[in-house]
């Protein structure tokens, strides 16, 4: 059985058309950098030996890939694609009998099932070089493939092609499989005698052909997968393709996505079967959504865990939080990082939580802020309740034990503890601990002055 090829991923170029402070291949697509998709594709082909050529912003790229099993090759000066391969010669020298797959890091739409026939063709035909082509209605910007004579090819770049050559529809797409020993025999003959004074891999097609080596084109049927992402508009187009792929894969696992075109789910997100996702929902980061959940329109779930049978109503934001089974939030709820809703808890309209544990079957249904709090079982939080957790220097904790009733419009000035089963009267400002089973009322006495309003109007 043939060994899988070594992969060389070209990731050294700046990507000037992006007009970005960040190198192109680190721009995110559905929650992960563009280059991650290329790495995942070659890994799924069974390729374990992966080299990544870095140059521009190499520290950032190496940091982003530090958890990946790759070896880095430094290309300090970016002098073309063949120059990038030259930079990898020392790393490749021990593997002369192997094949080398050269792929750009800006091809996030490539899938392993599309590349597998390429590998099989290359190995079956015992080619020195197999280069991928595509028939395009408008191949503008791509090099044109010319068969000079039977079995001998060359590629003419767009800027150097004659009017007749520009009519050719077969384009070279920049994806190559080399036999490494033949590659090494041809590399020294590549020159930079061109308009950009760079060393191009396309020259190797003609050089190896002239050397009598077996060079063959391979037309990839899925040509939409091999168009690179060169600017931000193409980034958006690639994102759309990946979005539909992700949503289709979830639908095949039993998730109902009512409108796939308006639903954005990051590539690493997990969603359980029988969950229903309404139009306009966004699920990002390391989120996991359980079975039988319902996520209504314009909900945003970010880096959060939703267990089974969770209902998120419209226009709610859940960030860095855990929602246990049978919880319900929204509409217009904001759960900030560190919020944890226990089983059966309900959080409603315009309630904000931060770093709060909210106990089983507890409710906060209206217009409240709960921050740095620990709240027990079956607690009722009245409308307009706030925890005053910040004194200008430090954050302080509010503790509310089981079965407490907090009246509407209450201010809980932390640090403070409300004992089990206590009641707090509406409109209270609580600055001291409240004993279990007690009633606490902390508000000014109501004063009424008869006729005051009538006398004021007469004076006016």
C-alpha positions in Angstrom: 0.0 0.0 0.0 1.3 3.4 -0.9 2.3 5.8 1.8 0.2 8.9 2.2 2.1 12.0 1.0 3.8 14.6 3.1 1.8 17.8 3.1 3.4 21.2 2.5 1.0 24.1 3.3 2.0 27.5 2.0 1.2 30.1 4.7 3.9 32.7 4.4 2.3 35.4 2.2 0.7 38.5 3.6 -2.4 38.5 1.4 -2.3 42.2 0.4 -5.7 42.3 -1.1 -7.2 41.7 2.3 -5.9 45.1 3.4 -5.7 43.7 7.0 -3.3 44.0 9.9 -3.7 40.2 10.3 -2.3 37.7 7.9 -4.9 36.3 5.6 -4.8 32.7 6.6 -5.6 33.6 10.2 -8.9 35.3 9.4 -11.7 33.3 11.0 -14.4 31.3 9.3 -17.2 29.9 11.5 -15.0 30.2 14.6 -11.7 29.0 13.4 -8.8 30.4 11.3 -9.0 29.7 7.6 -5.8 27.6 7.6 -7.4 25.2 10.1 -9.7 23.9 7.4 -6.7 23.1 5.2 -5.0 21.3 8.0 -8.1 19.3 8.8 -8.5 18.3 5.2 -5.0 16.9 4.8 -5.2 15.2 8.2 -8.4 13.4 7.1 -6.5 12.2 4.1 -4.4 10.2 6.5 -1.4 12.6 6.1 0.5 12.7 9.4 3.6 14.6 8.2 2.6 18.2 7.7 4.9 21.1 7.1 3.7 24.7 7.2 5.8 27.4 5.5 5.6 30.6 7.5 7.1 34.0 6.9 4.9 37.1 7.3 3.7 37.3 10.9 5.3 34.0 11.5 5.1 34.3 15.3 1.3 34.8 15.1 0.9 31.8 12.8 3.1 29.6 14.9 1.2 30.6 18.0 -2.2 29.9 16.4 -1.0 26.4 15.3 0.9 25.5 18.5 -1.7 22.8 19.4 -1.4 21.3 16.0 1.0 18.5 15.1 2.9 20.3 12.4 6.5 21.3 11.6 7.3 24.8 10.7 9.5 25.9 7.8 10.7 29.6 7.8 10.6 31.5 4.6 12.1 34.9 5.7 11.7 36.4 2.3 8.6 35.6 0.3 10.0 35.2 -3.2 7.3 33.0 -4.8 5.8 29.5 -4.4 8.8 27.6 -5.6 11.0 29.6 -3.2 8.7 28.4 -0.4 9.4 24.8 -1.4 13.1 25.5 -1.6 12.9 26.7 2.0 11.5 23.2 3.0 14.3 21.2 1.2 16.2 20.4 4.4 13.0 19.1 6.1 12.1 17.0 3.0 15.5 15.5 2.2 15.0 12.4 4.4 11.8 11.5 2.4 13.0 11.3 -1.2 10.9 8.2 -1.9 7.7 9.9 -0.7 5.2 12.2 -2.4 4.6 15.8 -1.5 1.2 17.5 -1.6 1.6 21.2 -2.0 -1.4 23.2 -1.1 -2.1 26.9 -0.3 -3.3 27.8 3.2 -6.1 29.9 1.7 -8.2 27.0 0.4 -10.7 26.4 3.2 -13.3 24.8 1.0 -11.2 21.8 0.0 -12.6 18.5 1.3 -10.7 15.2 1.7 -13.2 13.3 -0.4 -12.4 15.6 -3.3 -8.6 15.2 -2.9 -8.6 11.4 -2.5 -9.1 10.7 -6.2 -6.1 13.0 -6.9 -3.9 10.9 -4.7 -5.1 7.7 -6.2 -4.6 9.0 -9.8 -1.1 10.2 -9.0 0.0 7.0 -7.4 -1.7 4.7 -9.9 -0.1 6.6 -12.8 3.3 6.8 -11.0 3.6 10.5 -12.0 6.5 12.7 -11.2 4.1 15.6 -10.9 0.3 15.8 -10.9 -1.1 19.3 -11.1 -4.7 20.2 -10.5 -6.6 22.0 -13.2 -10.2 23.2 -13.6 -12.3 24.1 -16.6 -13.6 27.6 -15.9 -16.0 29.8 -17.8 -13.9 32.8 -16.7 -10.4 31.8 -15.8 -9.2 35.4 -15.4 -6.3 35.6 -13.0 -5.3 31.9 -13.4 -2.4 30.5 -15.4 -3.6 28.7 -18.6 -2.6 25.1 -19.2 -1.0 24.4 -22.6 -0.1 21.0 -23.9 3.0 21.7 -25.9 3.2 18.2 -27.3 1.7 14.9 -26.2 2.3 14.5 -22.5 4.3 17.7 -22.2 2.8 20.8 -20.6 3.5 24.3 -19.6 1.5 27.0 -17.8 1.4 30.6 -19.0 0.4 33.1 -16.3 -2.4 35.6 -17.0 -0.2 38.6 -17.2 2.1 37.0 -19.8 -0.6 35.2 -21.9 -1.3 36.2 -25.5 -4.9 37.0 -26.5 -5.3 33.5 -27.9 -3.9 31.8 -24.8 -6.3 33.8 -22.7 -9.2 32.0 -24.5 -8.1 28.7 -23.0 -10.6 27.6 -20.3 -8.3 25.0 -18.6 -6.7 26.8 -15.6 -3.9 25.7 -13.2 -5.3 26.1 -9.7 -2.1 25.8 -7.7 -2.4 22.4 -6.1 0.4 19.9 -6.8 1.5 16.4 -6.0 5.3 15.8 -6.6 7.5 12.7 -6.3 10.0 14.3 -4.0 13.2 13.0 -5.6 12.0 14.3 -9.0 11.0 17.6 -7.4 14.6 18.0 -6.0 16.0 17.2 -9.4 14.1 20.1 -11.0 14.0 22.8 -8.4 17.5 24.2 -9.2 16.3 24.9 -12.7 13.6 27.3 -11.6 14.5 30.9 -12.2 13.0 34.2 -11.3 13.2 35.6 -14.8 9.7 37.0 -14.9 7.8 40.3 -14.4 7.6 39.8 -10.6 11.1 38.3 -10.2 9.8 35.4 -8.2 10.3 31.7 -8.3 7.1 29.9 -9.4 6.1 26.3 -8.9 4.3 26.5 -12.3 7.7 26.5 -14.0 8.3 22.9 -12.7 5.5 21.7 -15.0 7.5 22.6 -18.0 10.9 21.7 -16.5 9.8 18.2 -15.5 8.1 17.7 -18.9 11.3 18.7 -20.7 13.3 16.2 -18.5 11.1 13.4 -19.8 9.3 12.9 -16.4 5.7 11.9 -16.3 3.6 15.1 -15.7 -0.1 14.9 -15.9 -3.0 17.4 -15.2 -5.9 16.3 -13.0 -9.2 18.0 -13.3 -10.9 18.3 -10.0 -14.7 18.1 -10.6 -15.6 20.1 -7.5 -14.0 23.3 -8.9 -15.8 25.5 -6.4 -13.6 24.0 -3.7 -10.3 25.2 -5.3 -10.8 28.9 -5.6 -8.6 30.7 -3.1 -9.8 33.3 -0.7 -8.0 36.5 -1.8 -10.1 39.3 -0.4 -12.8 39.9 2.1 -15.6 39.5 -0.4 -14.3 36.0 -1.3 -14.0 35.4 2.5 -17.7 36.1 2.8 -18.4 33.7 -0.1 -16.4 30.9 1.5 -18.1 31.6 4.8 -21.5 31.1 3.1 -20.4 27.7 1.7 -19.1 26.5 5.1 -22.3 27.8 6.8 -24.5 25.6 4.5 -22.2 22.6 5.0 -22.4 22.9 8.8 -26.2 23.3 8.8 -26.7 20.4 6.5 -24.5 18.2 8.6 -26.6 19.1 11.7 -29.8 18.5 9.9 -28.6 15.0 8.9 -28.1 14.3 12.7 -31.7 15.2 13.5 -31.6 18.9 14.2 -34.3 21.1 12.7 -32.9 24.3 11.3 -35.9 26.3 10.0 -33.9 28.7 7.8 -30.4 27.4 7.1 -29.5 30.6 5.2 -29.9 32.9 8.2 -28.6 30.5 10.9 -24.9 30.8 11.8 -23.4 27.9 13.7 -19.6 27.7 14.3 -17.8 24.6 12.9 -17.0 23.2 16.4 -20.5 23.6 17.9 -22.4 20.4 18.9 -26.2 20.3 18.7 -28.4 17.3 19.9 -31.2 15.7 17.9 -34.7 17.0 18.0 -33.5 20.5 18.8 -35.3 23.3 16.8 -33.4 26.3 15.7 -35.3 29.3 14.5 -34.2 31.9 11.8 -31.5 34.3 12.8 -29.9 32.3 15.5 -26.1 32.5 16.1 -24.2 29.8 18.0 -20.5 30.4 18.4 -17.3 29.2 20.0 -17.2 26.1 22.1 -20.9 25.9 22.6 -22.8 22.6 23.1 -26.6 22.4 22.8 -28.4 19.3 24.0 -31.4 17.4 22.8 -35.0 18.7 22.5 -33.9 22.4 22.9 -35.7 25.3 21.3 -33.7 28.4 20.3 -35.9 31.2 19.0 -35.0 33.9 16.5 -32.1 36.2 17.1 -30.8 34.3 20.1 -27.0 34.4 20.4 -25.3 31.5 22.2 -21.5 31.9 22.7 -19.1 29.5 24.5 -22.0 28.1 26.5 -23.4 24.7 27.4 -27.2 24.1 27.1 -28.3 20.7 28.3 -31.5 18.9 27.2 -34.9 20.6 26.9 -33.7 24.2 27.2 -35.8 27.0 25.8 -34.2 30.2 24.8 -36.7 32.8 23.7 -36.1 35.5 21.1 -33.3 38.1 21.2 -31.5 36.6 24.2 -27.7 36.5 24.6 -26.0 33.7 26.5 -22.3 34.0 26.9 -19.9 31.7 28.8 -22.8 30.2 30.8 -24.3 26.8 31.7 -28.1 26.2 31.3 -29.2 22.9 32.9 -32.2 20.9 31.6 -35.7 22.4 31.6 -34.4 26.0 32.0 -36.1 28.8 30.1 -34.6 32.2 29.4 -35.9 35.3 27.5 -37.0 37.1 25.6 -34.3 39.8 25.8 -32.3 38.1 28.5 -28.5 38.6 28.8 -26.6 35.9 30.6 -22.9 37.0 30.9 -19.9 34.8 31.7 -20.1 32.7 34.7 -23.9 32.3 34.9 -25.2 28.9 35.8 -28.9 28.1 35.7 -29.9 25.0 37.6 -32.6 22.6 36.5 -36.0 24.2 35.9 -34.9 27.8 36.5 -36.6 30.6 34.6 -35.1 34.0 33.7 -37.3 36.4 31.7 -37.6 39.8 30.1 -34.7 42.2 30.3 -32.9 40.3 33.0 -29.1 40.4 33.1 -26.9 38.0 35.0 -23.2 37.8 35.6 -21.2 35.2 37.5 -24.4 34.0 39.2 -25.5 30.6 40.3 -29.3 30.5 40.0 -30.9 27.6 41.8 -33.3 24.9 40.7 -36.9 26.2 39.9 -35.9 29.8 40.9 -37.4 32.6 38.9 -36.4 36.1 37.9 -38.9 37.1 35.3 -38.6 40.9 34.8 -36.1 43.8 34.6 -33.5 42.7 37.1 -29.7 42.6 37.4 -28.1 39.7 39.4 -24.3 39.8 39.5 -21.8 37.9 41.7 -24.6 36.0 43.3 -25.4 32.6 44.7 -29.1 32.0 44.7 -30.8 28.9 46.1 -33.8 26.7 45.2 -37.3 28.1 44.5 -36.3 31.7 45.0 -38.6 34.4 43.5 -36.9 37.6 42.3 -39.3 40.4 41.9 -39.3 42.8 39.0 -36.6 45.6 39.2 -34.4 43.8 41.7 -30.7 44.5 41.5 -27.6 43.3 43.3 -25.3 46.2 44.1 -22.2 44.1 43.8 -19.5 46.8 43.1 -18.3 49.3 45.7 -16.0 51.2 43.3 -13.0 49.1 44.2 -14.1 45.4 44.6 -16.9 43.1 43.6 -18.9 41.5 46.5 -21.2 38.5 46.6 -24.9 38.3 47.4 -26.2 35.1 48.9 -29.9 34.2 48.7 -30.8 30.9 50.3 -33.7 28.6 49.4 -37.3 29.6 49.1 -36.7 33.4 49.6 -39.1 35.9 48.2 -37.6 39.2 47.0 -40.2 41.9 46.4 -40.1 44.2 43.4 -37.7 47.1 43.2 -35.3 45.7 45.9 -31.7 46.7 46.0 -29.4 44.2 47.7 -26.2 45.9 48.7 -23.4 43.3 48.8 -21.9 41.7 50.7 -25.2 40.5 52.1 -27.0 37.2 52.9 -30.8 36.6 52.8 -31.6 33.6 55.0 -33.8 30.6 53.9 -37.5 31.3 53.6 -37.2 35.0 54.3 -39.3 37.8 52.7 -38.0 41.1 51.5 -40.6 43.8 51.1 -40.9 45.6 47.8 -38.8 48.8 47.4 -36.3 47.8 50.1 -32.7 48.7 50.1 -31.1 45.8 52.1 -27.6 46.5 53.5 -27.6 43.9 56.4 -28.1 40.2 56.5 -31.7 39.0 56.8 -32.4 36.1 59.2 -34.2 32.9 57.9 -38.0 33.1 57.9 -37.9 36.9 58.7 -39.6 39.8 56.9 -37.2 42.6 56.0 -38.5 46.0 55.0 -36.0 48.8 54.5 -37.6 51.9 53.0 -38.6 55.4 54.0 -41.9 56.0 55.8 -44.6 57.2 53.4 -45.7 60.8 54.2 -48.8 62.5 52.8 -49.4 66.3 53.0 -53.1 67.0 52.3 -53.8 69.8 49.8 -50.1 70.3 48.9 -50.6 70.0 45.2 -53.6 72.4 45.1 -51.6 75.1 47.0 -48.6 74.7 44.7 -50.8 75.2 41.6 -52.3 78.4 43.1 -48.8 79.8 43.7 -48.0 79.2 40.1 
